[in-house]
Amino acid sequence: MDGNHEDFDLLLRYPVRGNGLREVSEAIWHVPRGFRWTWAGLAWLGCGGAHSVDRQWREPGTSWWKQETIDEADVERCVTAPADVLICHDCPAGVDIPGLGEGGTWPAEEIVLANAHRAVLRRIVDVTQARLIVHGHYHRGYQAEVDLGYGRLFVRGLGMDGTDFDENLWIVDLADLKALVG
């Protein structure tokens, strides 16, 4: 899954293989936006990308790439069918992220663009009606249950390097996951 600080010029040079993934190395595969798979009887969807609120301090083509955000072609690839689980980098609009806005002041225009990106991801969620979303981007480990208009949605935000293990990683028994999503 890509996020928002990938070298997209390099990443997108890797061809999408017959299995729908990009082989970056022998042990690393990139999940392209809109990639779908079935695991444990559940329909999974991958959709990376997010807006960088620190863009003004980054250098285009070196530490910032315009491909970081979800575009309309990505949306079209994602909304082809329902999904039980959405693995993404950003978090959709309508989900409150604990501590968001505390510590750090970002330019107001960048917050507007970040919120617009979350709204694009929300469009994907509204169509696919995922029951579980796992995301990163905000570097905060948390769990939440929300209702975005189609029933219960469980959201798991992951932390970042340097956070406690249980915030940065989620080890799930697939039977438990099926019960959570079911």
N, C-alpha and C positions, 0 to 999 in steps of 0.2 A: 504494500500500500504506500502510495506517496503522500507526502504532507505538503508543506508550503516552502520548505527550504532545500528541496532537492535541486540538483543540477539537471533540469529538465532537458537542456540541449543534449547532454550526455545520455540520460536515461532513455529518452525517446529514440535514440539511435539503435537500441537493442530491439530486434524484431520480436513481434508477438509470435510465439510458437503455436503449433497445431493444438496445444492444450489450452490456448487462450491467454497464457501468461508470458511475461518477458523473463528470460533467463539472464540474470545479471552476472551470476557466477555459479559454480557448481552447487553452492549451498544457499544462494539467495535468488528468489523469484519475485518479480514485481507483479502485483495484482492491478491490472489496468482498471480505470474507472468504467463501471458498468459490467465488470466480470461477475458471472453467476456460477454457483456450484451447489451441489446437494451434499450435505454431510449430516449423518445421523437422522436422516429423513426430513431434514429442515432445508428450506430454500435460503441460501446465503447470497448477499450482494455486497460487492466492494465498491467504494467510491471515495478516493482520496481527495486531497486538495483543501486549501484554506487561504484566507487573505492574511498577509503579513502586516500587522499594525505598525511594525518597525521599519517599513519599507523605505522611508526617507533616509535611514541610516545605512542602507544596503546599496550595493553597486549592481546595476543591471548586468546580467550575464555572468556575474561572479558570485554574488550572494543573494540575488533576487532574480526570479524568472516570471515573466508574464503568464506562463502556463500553470502557475500555482493554483489558480482558482478554477472551480467547476464552470464549464461553459455549456451552451445550449446543446451541443453535440453530446457532451457527457450526460446531460439530463435525459436526452432521448434514448441513450443506451441503457440508462438505469430504470426507466419507467415502462419497460416492456412487459412486466409481469409482477405479481405480488412477491414479497420476500418476507421470510420470518425473521431473519437477522440481517442487519446492516452494519458492516464494518467500515468505518469512515475515519477521516482525520478531524474534520470540523464537527460541530454539534448543531443540530437544526434549531431554528428559531422556535420558541415556545418551551424550551427546556432551560430552567434556571441553573446556572453553573455556580456552585458555592464559591464565594470569594472573588468572583469576577468583578473587576473594577477596583479591588483593593490593591494598594501599592502599585505605583507606576501610573504615569499619566501619558496617554497616547494622544496624538493629534486627533481632534474631533472628526475631521474628514476621513481618517483611517478607520475610526470606530463605525462611522456610517457605512463604509465599504465592507467592513467585517460583518456588520449586521445584515447587509444586503446579501452577502454570501451565505449566511446562515438561512436566510429566507429562500434562497435557491435550493439549498439542501432540504429545507422543509417541504418544498414542492415534490421532491423525490419521495420523501417519507409519506406525504399525503397520498400519493398514488400507490406506493408499494405496501403501505400499512404494516411496516415492520413492527414486531412485538419486542425486539431487543435491538438496541443500538450500542455499539462499543466504539468509543472514540478517544483521541488523544488531544492534541493541539493546545489545550488550555493548561496543561501540566498540573492538573489537579485530580487526585484520585477521589472518586465519589460514586455513590449509587443513588438513583432516584427512580421514582415511579411517577409517570405523568399520564395525562389523557389529552391527546391532541385532536380529539373529536371522533376517534374510531375505536376507543377502548384503551385498556391498560397497555402502557409502553414502559419497559424497563430500560433504563439508561445506565451505562457504566462508563465513567470517565477514568482514564488512566493517567497516572502521574508522569514523572520524567526521571532521567538519571539523577541520582542523589536522593530520591525520595524513598520512603520505606518500601520494601519488597512487595507488601500487600497492596500498595497504592499504584505500583508501577507495572504490575503483572496480575493477570487473572487466570488462575488455573481452574478449569471447569470440568466436571464430570459430564459427559454428553447426555447421560440420562437425566441429570439434574437440569441441564440446559433445556432439554426437550420439555420437561415439566414447567420450567419458567416461562417458556415461549408459548406452550400449548394453552 
